Amino acid sequence: DENMNNAFRSAIYNLEYTWIKPLGWLECLHHWFALWYMQVGAGAEWIGQTDRSKLSIMEHANNLLSVNDNGQQQVSPDTVLEELGKTNLLFDHSAVPQFMPNKMTRRDWGGSNPYWVWQIRHYVNFSGDKVFARMILPYLDKVIAQTIEEYDKDGDLLFSWGLQIGNQEDFIANPNDGTVPSIELINMFRTRSEISSLLGEKQDARFWKGRADQTIQAMYDKLWLPGLGRFAFFSDPIGNIRPDGQYQTYLYPIIWDIAEPLDQYTGLRHLLDRLTGEDGSVFGSNNFSWHPPGTRGMQ
């Protein structure tokens, strides 16, 4: 099909023009000259550029930001590691950087930790690269611990987040225990389990899978709305349920296979019946006011 061929050709051109070795890929050529590497990595792998994806992952791993750089309060590593059951590891908590093309590092919104873990997960599952998997483990453990320290203050395995968790747009925050951030925590745990399994470390694989299962159970205990058949947006710090989230709140449990099949269906029906217009448009609030007429690819 000529249109599909043109679409793929355009995508490959974009990958090539936006690649900045060894950092990653710009979000877009038009206006956002900051590096958003995490979802582009999969595309690079599919067209045979696994070397670029691997290089980007390692460049970020080698430039992790310390907790103090993030403006976060310094907490003893033992606090997090005891909870993780990984007391044999000693390190400064670290966060994945966001690069500018001149290699300046920063953190915007809630940070890039889950995005970077997405990239690791896809690269390892795609390539089966055991040498890389072994090499990345210490960095991955640092990032998981730092994420828990920053976003799970009450230790209940449910996450809050700043802005832009997953594919959510710029002005959507999860101030306390939320559905989408918690699913990203599950993805981190599952990634860690999958890598341990690839390396033949069965006990570690079970441990991290167990953490993922615990988080799913915590979501059902605290965030599931049985009367509506879907998960809530988040629970505030004094226990009030804030039910109405963005479309990600209802799609994430399906995309990442978190909910039971019937619960996936009822969540999807909520999206269709309550947030979808007659012309197929999906309602989303709290985004930039100029997004509806925009032509730059926003959601």
Phi, psi and chi 1 to 4 in degrees:
 res  aa     phi    psi   chi1   chi2   chi3   chi4
   1 ASP       -  127.8 -178.5  -88.7      -      -
   2 GLU   -64.2  -40.6 -177.3  179.1   -2.3      -
   3 ASN   -64.3  -42.2  -70.6  -33.2      -      -
   4 MET   -66.9  -41.1  -69.8  -58.9  -65.4      -
   5 ASN   -59.1  -43.5  -71.8  -18.4      -      -
   6 ASN   -64.5  -37.3  -71.4  -22.0      -      -
   7 ALA   -64.3  -46.2      -      -      -      -
   8 PHE   -65.4  -39.0  -83.5  101.9      -      -
   9 ARG   -62.5  -42.9 -171.9  176.5  -62.2  111.1
  10 SER   -62.3  -41.6  175.4      -      -      -
  11 ALA   -62.8  -41.6      -      -      -      -
  12 ILE   -66.2  -41.0  -69.7  173.4      -      -
  13 TYR   -58.6  -43.5  -76.8  157.3      -      -
  14 ASN   -63.6  -41.8  -89.2  -81.2      -      -
  15 LEU   -59.0  -40.6  -81.0  178.0      -      -
  16 GLU   -72.1  -44.9 -164.5   62.1   34.4      -
  17 TYR   -70.8  -27.2  -82.6  116.2      -      -
  18 THR   -93.9   -6.1   55.4      -      -      -
  19 TRP   -71.6  127.9  167.4 -112.7      -      -
  20 ILE  -125.2  103.8  -62.8  179.6      -      -
  21 LYS   -71.1  135.4 -175.9  179.5 -179.7  177.9
  22 PRO   -99.5   16.4   37.0  -34.2      -      -
  23 LEU   -75.6  -45.7  -54.0  178.0      -      -
  24 GLY   147.2 -149.3      -      -      -      -
  25 TRP  -120.9  138.3  -62.1  -97.0      -      -
  26 LEU   -63.8  152.3  -60.8  173.2      -      -
  27 GLU   -62.4  -43.8 -175.5 -177.9   29.8      -
  28 CYS  -159.6  157.9   63.1      -      -      -
  29 LEU   -72.9  -23.4  -70.7  170.4      -      -
  30 HIS   -75.7  -48.1 -177.5  -79.6      -      -
  31 HIS  -150.1  -15.1   72.2  -69.7      -      -
  32 TRP  -114.7   88.5 -173.2 -115.9      -      -
  33 PHE   -88.6   54.5  -67.9  100.2      -      -
  34 ALA  -126.4  156.5      -      -      -      -
  35 LEU   -92.1  121.0  -66.3  164.8      -      -
  36 TRP  -123.1   88.5  -70.4   86.5      -      -
  37 TYR   -87.7  -21.1   48.2   86.9      -      -
  38 MET   -68.9  -35.6   59.0  -74.4  168.4      -
  39 GLN   -92.9  -22.9  -61.3 -179.2   65.8      -
  40 VAL   -70.0  -28.7 -179.6      -      -      -
  41 GLY   -53.8  -41.2      -      -      -      -
  42 ALA   -62.0  -43.0      -      -      -      -
  43 GLY   -62.5  -40.3      -      -      -      -
  44 ALA   -62.1  -41.3      -      -      -      -
  45 GLU   -64.3  -40.5  -70.1  154.3   19.8      -
  46 TRP   -64.6  -24.7  -71.5  -31.2      -      -
  47 ILE  -103.5   16.4   61.7  172.8      -      -
  48 GLY    91.5   12.3      -      -      -      -
  49 GLN  -103.9   49.2  -64.2  176.0  -15.1      -
  50 THR   -62.8  -27.4   51.5      -      -      -
  51 ASP   -62.2  -37.0   56.8  -36.0      -      -
  52 ARG   -69.0  -43.6  -68.6 -174.3  177.1 -175.3
  53 SER   -60.9  -46.6 -174.7      -      -      -
  54 LYS   -62.2  -42.0  179.2  179.0  177.4 -179.4
  55 LEU   -63.0  -42.2 -166.7   61.2      -      -
  56 SER   -63.8  -45.2  172.3      -      -      -
  57 ILE   -56.8  -48.0  -66.8  169.5      -      -
  58 MET   -70.2  -34.0  -69.9  -51.4  -55.9      -
  59 GLU   -63.1  -39.3 -172.3   69.1   14.2      -
  60 HIS   -70.4  -39.0  -72.4   79.4      -      -
  61 ALA   -61.7  -36.7      -      -      -      -
  62 ASN   -81.2   -2.0  -70.2  -34.2      -      -
  63 ASN  -128.1   32.6  -72.3  -85.4      -      -
  64 LEU   -60.2  141.9  -66.0  179.2      -      -
  65 LEU   -89.9  140.3  -59.4  171.8      -      -
  66 SER   -75.1  163.6   73.4      -      -      -
  67 VAL   -59.6  -40.8  174.0      -      -      -
  68 ASN   -63.1  -35.5  -72.3  -24.6      -      -
  69 ASP   -61.6  -30.4  -69.5  -23.4      -      -
  70 ASN   -80.3   -6.6  -58.9  -24.5      -      -
  71 GLY    77.3   16.3      -      -      -      -
  72 GLN   -92.3  154.3  -57.5  -63.1  -33.3      -
  73 GLN   -69.0  135.7 -178.2  179.8    1.4      -
  74 GLN   -73.7  128.0 -173.8   70.4   44.4      -
  75 VAL  -123.3  144.2  178.8      -      -      -
  76 SER   -58.2  133.4  165.8      -      -      -
  77 PRO   -55.7  -31.1  -23.9   32.9      -      -
  78 ASP   -61.8  -29.0  -66.3  -23.2      -      -
  79 THR   -59.9  -48.3  -56.1      -      -      -
  80 VAL   -77.7  -42.3  175.7      -      -      -
  81 LEU   -66.9  -33.0  -67.2  173.9      -      -
  82 GLU   -63.8  -40.6 -176.4  177.3   -6.4      -
  83 GLU   -65.0  -38.3  171.4   64.4   19.9      -
  84 LEU   -75.7  -14.9  -74.0  174.2      -      -
  85 GLY    74.5   26.2      -      -      -      -
  86 LYS  -123.1   50.8  -66.5  -73.8  178.0  178.7
  87 THR   -70.3   -6.7   51.1      -      -      -
  88 ASN   -85.7   -3.9   60.0  -40.1      -      -
  89 LEU  -100.6  135.0  -64.9  173.5      -      -
  90 LEU  -125.6  122.2  -64.3  174.5      -      -
  91 PHE  -162.2  162.5   50.1   74.4      -      -
  92 ASP   -77.4  137.1  -66.3  -30.9      -      -
  93 HIS   -62.6  142.3  -64.6  165.4      -      -
  94 SER  -139.6  150.3  -59.0      -      -      -
  95 ALA  -125.7  148.3      -      -      -      -
  96 VAL   -71.2  132.6  176.8      -      -      -
  97 PRO   -81.3  162.6   32.9  -36.1      -      -
  98 GLN  -112.5  130.3  -66.7  157.5   -8.7      -
  99 PHE   -96.0  150.8  -78.7  107.1      -      -
 100 MET   -99.7  162.7  -63.6  -62.3  -72.8      -
 101 PRO   -58.4  -23.6  -28.9   37.0      -      -
 102 ASN   -86.8   11.2   64.5   -2.0      -      -
 103 LYS    75.7    8.2  -71.1 -162.2  173.4 -176.1
 104 MET   -65.9  136.2 -177.1 -173.0   79.6      -
 105 THR  -107.0  154.0   57.0      -      -      -
 106 ARG  -161.3  176.9   70.7 -165.4 -165.3  -71.4
 107 ARG  -133.2  125.1  -79.8 -176.6   87.8 -147.0
 108 ASP  -112.2  156.8  -76.0  -27.4      -      -
 109 TRP    54.7 -125.1  -56.8  -66.1      -      -
 110 GLY   -97.1    1.7      -      -      -      -
 111 GLY    98.5  178.2      -      -      -      -
 112 SER  -114.3   11.1  -81.8      -      -      -
 113 ASN   -54.6  -51.7  -69.7    8.2      -      -
 114 PRO   -67.2  -32.5   21.9  -32.3      -      -
 115 TYR   -61.6  -45.7  -60.6  120.2      -      -
 116 TRP   -62.3  -38.1 -178.3   74.7      -      -
 117 VAL   -68.3  -35.9  176.4      -      -      -
 118 TRP   -53.6  -46.7  -75.9    7.4      -      -
 119 GLN   -64.1  -42.0 -165.1  179.9    2.7      -
 120 ILE   -60.5  -46.7  -68.9  172.1      -      -
 121 ARG   -59.7  -45.9 -171.0 -179.1 -164.9 -178.9
 122 HIS   -68.5  -42.9 -164.6  -82.7      -      -
 123 TYR   -63.1  -46.5  172.4   79.2      -      -
 124 VAL   -66.3  -44.0  170.1      -      -      -
 125 ASN   -67.9  -31.5  -73.8  -25.5      -      -
 126 PHE   -76.6  -41.2 -175.5   87.8      -      -
 127 SER   -97.3  -25.0   67.5      -      -      -
 128 GLY    64.4   25.6      -      -      -      -
 129 ASP   -76.7   93.8 -172.5  -18.5      -      -
 130 LYS   -70.3  -34.0  -68.3 -174.8  178.2 -178.8
 131 VAL   -62.8  -45.7  173.2      -      -      -
 132 PHE   -64.1  -43.0  170.3   84.5      -      -
 133 ALA   -57.4  -43.5      -      -      -      -
 134 ARG   -65.1  -39.9  176.6   69.9   64.7 -169.8
 135 MET   -69.2  -34.2 -176.7  169.1   51.8      -
 136 ILE   -84.4  -15.9 -154.7   65.9      -      -
 137 LEU   -54.8  -47.9  -90.4 -174.9      -      -
 138 PRO   -60.8  -37.5  -20.2   31.5      -      -
 139 TYR   -67.4  -41.9  -59.0  100.5      -      -
 140 LEU   -62.5  -41.3 -179.2   57.5      -      -
 141 ASP   -63.6  -38.8  -76.4  -20.9      -      -
 142 LYS   -60.1  -46.8  -70.9 -177.5 -178.2 -176.4
 143 VAL   -68.5  -40.7  168.7      -      -      -
 144 ILE   -61.6  -45.1  -70.0  173.8      -      -
 145 ALA   -62.9  -42.3      -      -      -      -
 146 GLN   -64.9  -38.4 -168.8  -82.1  -37.0      -
 147 THR   -65.1  -43.6  -46.7      -      -      -
 148 ILE   -63.4  -43.6  -69.9  172.7      -      -
 149 GLU   -60.0  -41.1  178.2 -173.6  -43.4      -
 150 GLU   -79.5  -36.0 -174.7  171.1   -0.7      -
 151 TYR  -117.7    3.6  -70.6  114.0      -      -
 152 ASP  -129.7   64.9 -174.7   25.6      -      -
 153 LYS   -63.2  -32.1  -63.7  -65.0 -172.8 -176.3
 154 ASP   -92.0   -0.7   54.7    7.5      -      -
 155 GLY    68.8   25.2      -      -      -      -
 156 ASP   -99.0    9.7   63.5   -5.4      -      -
 157 LEU    65.4   20.4  -68.8  178.7      -      -
 158 LEU  -116.1  135.7  -64.6  175.8      -      -
 159 PHE  -100.4  145.7  -97.7   25.8      -      -
 160 SER   -96.6 -179.2   61.3      -      -      -
 161 TRP  -162.4  161.1 -163.9 -103.2      -      -
 162 GLY   -79.6 -104.6      -      -      -      -
 163 LEU  -123.6  156.1  -59.9  174.8      -      -
 164 GLN    59.4   60.7  -76.2 -155.7  -12.3      -
 165 ILE   -89.9  135.8 -177.4   71.6      -      -
 166 GLY    61.6 -130.8      -      -      -      -
 167 ASN  -101.4   18.0  -75.9  -10.5      -      -
 168 GLN   -71.3  151.0  -68.4 -174.3  155.5      -
 169 GLU   -80.9 -177.5 -103.4  -60.9  -10.8      -
 170 ASP   -64.4  -33.5  -63.2  -33.4      -      -
 171 PHE  -105.3   23.3  -72.9  165.5      -      -
 172 ILE  -105.2  114.9  -56.9  167.3      -      -
 173 ALA  -115.0  154.8      -      -      -      -
 174 ASN  -119.4   89.0  -67.7 -102.6      -      -
 175 PRO   -66.0  -19.7  -17.1   30.0      -      -
 176 ASN  -148.1 -162.1 -157.2   55.5      -      -
 177 ASP   -50.6  112.5  -61.4  -18.6      -      -
 178 GLY  -127.4  160.0      -      -      -      -
 179 THR   -67.3  -55.6  -69.6      -      -      -
 180 VAL   -64.6  -46.8  173.5      -      -      -
 181 PRO   -60.9  -36.7  -20.9   31.4      -      -
 182 SER   -66.7  -34.9  -61.7      -      -      -
 183 ILE   -68.5  -33.4  -68.9  174.3      -      -
 184 GLU   -65.5  -35.0  -71.2  -67.0   12.3      -
 185 LEU   -63.6  -41.7  175.5   62.0      -      -
 186 ILE   -59.2  -43.0  -67.8  165.6      -      -
 187 ASN   -61.3  -39.2  -77.9  -29.6      -      -
 188 MET   -62.4  -46.6  -72.3 -177.0  163.0      -
 189 PHE   -63.5  -41.7  -71.9  158.9      -      -
 190 ARG   -65.9  -39.4  -75.4  177.2  171.1  177.1
 191 THR   -59.7  -46.3  -61.1      -      -      -
 192 ARG   -61.8  -39.4 -174.7   62.5  175.2   80.7
 193 SER   -66.3  -42.9  176.6      -      -      -
 194 GLU   -63.4  -39.2  -71.1  166.1   12.3      -
 195 ILE   -67.6  -42.2  -69.8  178.2      -      -
 196 SER   -61.0  -40.4  -67.7      -      -      -
 197 SER   -63.8  -43.0 -178.8      -      -      -
 198 LEU   -59.1  -36.3  176.8   67.8      -      -
 199 LEU   -86.2    2.5  -63.9  173.6      -      -
 200 GLY    78.9   15.3      -      -      -      -
 201 GLU   -94.9   81.2  -62.4  172.9   -9.5      -
 202 LYS   -66.1  -38.1  -64.8 -178.2  179.6  179.7
 203 GLN   -64.6  -44.8 -174.6  173.8  -12.1      -
 204 ASP   -63.6  -40.4  -90.7    3.4      -      -
 205 ALA   -60.2  -42.3      -      -      -      -
 206 ARG   -66.3  -39.8  -74.6 -166.3  -62.2  -90.8
 207 PHE   -58.9  -49.2  171.5   82.6      -      -
 208 TRP   -73.8  -32.8  -68.9  103.9      -      -
 209 LYS   -63.7  -38.5 -177.8 -178.0 -178.2  -59.2
 210 GLY   -61.8  -38.6      -      -      -      -
 211 ARG   -63.0  -42.0  -73.7  -67.9  175.8  172.6
 212 ALA   -62.0  -44.2      -      -      -      -
 213 ASP   -64.0  -37.8  -67.5  -17.4      -      -
 214 GLN   -60.7  -41.2  -77.9 -179.2  -84.9      -
 215 THR   -67.0  -40.3  -53.6      -      -      -
 216 ILE   -60.4  -43.6  -66.9  172.6      -      -
 217 GLN   -63.8  -39.9 -174.1   59.3   53.9      -
 218 ALA   -63.1  -37.0      -      -      -      -
 219 MET   -62.7  -45.1  -74.5  178.4   57.8      -
 220 TYR   -65.1  -38.1  -92.0  102.7      -      -
 221 ASP   -67.2  -37.4  -69.2  -16.3      -      -
 222 LYS  -109.8  -28.1 -167.3  167.8 -174.3  177.2
 223 LEU  -116.7   -9.3  -63.0  171.2      -      -
 224 TRP   -76.6  134.4 -179.9 -108.6      -      -
 225 LEU  -110.2   95.3  -56.1  173.0      -      -
 226 PRO   -63.9  -31.9   20.2  -31.0      -      -
 227 GLY   -68.9  -23.4      -      -      -      -
 228 LEU  -106.7  -15.6  -65.0  176.0      -      -
 229 GLY    71.2   38.0      -      -      -      -
 230 ARG  -160.9  170.5   61.6  172.9  174.2   81.2
 231 PHE   -84.9  153.7  -72.8  103.9      -      -
 232 ALA   -82.1  163.7      -      -      -      -
 233 PHE   -62.4  -60.2 -175.2   21.8      -      -
 234 PHE  -162.3  167.8   69.5   94.0      -      -
 235 SER  -109.4  127.7  172.9      -      -      -
 236 ASP   -77.1  172.0   73.0   18.7      -      -
 237 PRO   -61.8  -18.3  -25.4   35.1      -      -
 238 ILE  -107.4   16.0   58.2  173.3      -      -
 239 GLY    92.8    4.2      -      -      -      -
 240 ASN   -77.7  131.4  -64.7  -45.9      -      -
 241 ILE   -81.4  126.2  -67.3  -66.5      -      -
 242 ARG  -100.2  101.6  -54.0  -57.7  177.8  103.9
 243 PRO   -76.2  -34.0   25.8  -33.1      -      -
 244 ASP   -98.2  109.9  -66.3  -38.0      -      -
 245 GLY  -109.5 -171.2      -      -      -      -
 246 GLN   -80.7  177.5  -60.1  -74.2  -31.2      -
 247 TYR   -60.6  -26.0   55.4   91.0      -      -
 248 GLN   -62.1  -34.2  -66.0   88.8  -12.4      -
 249 THR   -56.5  -33.7  -55.7      -      -      -
 250 TYR   -96.5  -23.1  -43.3  116.9      -      -
 251 LEU   -89.7  -34.6  -72.9  177.5      -      -
 252 TYR   -56.6  -43.5 -108.3   54.4      -      -
 253 PRO   -62.3  -21.6  -24.0   35.7      -      -
 254 ILE   -87.5  -49.2  -58.0  165.0      -      -
 255 ILE   -56.4  -42.9  -67.9  169.5      -      -
 256 TRP  -100.1   10.7  -61.9  110.0      -      -
 257 ASP    55.8   51.6 -162.0   25.7      -      -
 258 ILE   -92.0  -47.0  -58.9  -59.5      -      -
 259 ALA   -86.0  161.1      -      -      -      -
 260 GLU   -66.6  156.6  -63.3  -63.8  -37.5      -
 261 PRO   -53.2  -45.2  -29.5   36.6      -      -
 262 LEU   -64.3  -38.3  178.3   59.1      -      -
 263 ASP   -70.0  -31.1  -62.8  -20.1      -      -
 264 GLN   -64.2  -42.3  -67.3 -175.8   19.8      -
 265 TYR   -64.5  -46.1  169.9   76.2      -      -
 266 THR   -69.1  -32.5   51.3      -      -      -
 267 GLY   -65.1  -40.7      -      -      -      -
 268 LEU   -68.3  -36.0 -164.6   60.2      -      -
 269 ARG   -64.5  -35.6  -78.2  -56.6  -57.5 -100.5
 270 HIS   -61.3  -44.3  178.1   93.1      -      -
 271 LEU   -61.0  -43.0 -177.3   73.8      -      -
 272 LEU   -69.6  -45.7  176.2   64.5      -      -
 273 ASP   -81.4  -26.4  -63.4  -19.0      -      -
 274 ARG  -115.2  -25.0  -65.6  -68.5  178.1  -98.4
 275 LEU  -119.6    5.3  -66.2 -178.4      -      -
 276 THR  -117.3  128.0  -52.9      -      -      -
 277 GLY   -80.8  171.7      -      -      -      -
 278 GLU   -61.9  -29.4  -68.3 -178.6    0.7      -
 279 ASP   -90.3    6.0   60.4   -5.1      -      -
 280 GLY    94.4   -3.8      -      -      -      -
 281 SER   -69.9  145.4   59.1      -      -      -
 282 VAL  -106.7  128.7  176.8      -      -      -
 283 PHE   -74.6  135.8  171.6   78.3      -      -
 284 GLY  -144.4  129.1      -      -      -      -
 285 SER  -102.6  171.7   63.7      -      -      -
 286 ASN    65.2   23.3  -60.9  -32.5      -      -
 287 ASN  -100.6  174.5  -65.6  -28.5      -      -
 288 PHE   -56.5  138.8  -69.3  132.4      -      -
 289 SER   -64.1  -25.0   57.5      -      -      -
 290 TRP   -93.8    8.2   56.8   88.2      -      -
 291 HIS   -67.9  -38.5  -87.7 -166.0      -      -
 292 PRO   -55.6  -41.3  -29.3   37.4      -      -
 293 PRO   -91.4    5.1   33.9  -34.7      -      -
 294 GLY   -67.9  153.6      -      -      -      -
 295 THR  -121.9   21.1   58.8      -      -      -
 296 ARG  -104.2   12.8  -59.5 -179.7  -61.1  -78.9
 297 GLY    92.7   11.1      -      -      -      -
 298 MET   -68.1  167.0  -64.0   78.7   62.3      -
 299 GLN   -83.2      -  -61.5  163.7   14.8      -
